[in-house]
Amino acid sequence: MNKIMIGMALAMFVAAGCNTAPSTQADKEAQGKEVEGTIARFKEKQPSVGVYMKDAHAYAVFPTVGKGGMGIGGAFGRGQVFVGGEMVGYSKLTSASIGFQLGGQSFSELIFFQSEGAFEKFKGGEFGFDANASAVAATAGAAAKADYKNGVAVFVMADAGLMYEASIGGQKFDFEPVK
């Protein structure tokens, strides 16, 4: 129940304009540990995620994305971006949706960029999911269903919550390079 409340609270911050990168060194270190744990959980649930990590030009890891809605919904999450296994920046995921929806949930998201071109679109703010985008749930055998679409492959792993949804919306990303 606690994660549901966290997910709903995080979703409320979508409109608040939170920074992309954590503000303190301690927050950056805590986020780094969350990212490592998230990667380990994805690899445990779906070992072939390691192949994507090795073969992709870049990838983004969002340890916790909180999502909530009641007619109008939103989501928010912060993560780290990697090229060649090296952290190169921070990213913020925001989402807004409208339609029949009720509840809250939290999940982790892993996005792979097949090429430098797809990654450049992401870094330039040109990348976002539309209502037709789909993600693969990180469960046994999921990678057999996963494939790059427009140079991007997405894996999602539910953490907690319950949400009924039939809405339209999309995810938008902001990127901030490591300084």
Salt bridges, closest charged atoms under 4 A:
GLU120 OE2 - LYS123 NZ 3.22
GLU165 OE1 - LYS67 NZ 2.83
ASP174 OD2 - LYS92 NZ 3.76
ASP174 OD1 - LYS172 NZ 2.90
GLU176 OE2 - LYS179 NZ 3.95
